[in-house]
Amino acid sequence: MKARDTLDAAAAEAVTERQQQRIAAAAEVWLANNLQPTIRDLRFDAILVAPGKLPRHIPAAFES
């Protein structure tokens, strides 16, 4: 998590491709160790936060 002053496009793009890969790899490890037959589809959402602003939810943040 990284606090930002604004919720602009730069904040939305703050998670680099390398960070996305690391998060996805960690999720794969977690899923392999916590088998849940009901989990079929996954997506990674992002929540942008800035002081004095309402949080901004970005569904499927890793998809282009």
Beta strands, then each sheet from edge to edge (+ up, - down):
strand 1: 46-48
strand 2: 56-58
sheet 1: 1+ 2-
end
